[in-house]
């Protein structure tokens, strides 16, 4: 696993190169923890991540990394990581709220207005 971190003002992009599992989780958490305190937007770029197991859920939904002061999103989801996120959200939408990570997805309790 290789990790690339890019900073641009208050925005950080962490790009994971390889599979996300419990062996790579400490490295990814360390990259997020090392971000300067002024970073208010963290984007996980998973373009080079073909596989993610439950460790990826721990990473993306960890309250220590996803603080209320830091907006966390994810981009570049491949087929298997996206499947894992959608499955987790389907099983437990209250815990795995994808509207936070994927801003284009409405919250689980969203109901369109009746016209």
Helices and strands as residue ranges (DSSP letters): E 2-8, E 11-17, H 22-33, E 41-48, H 54-60, E 71-75, H 79-91, H 98-101
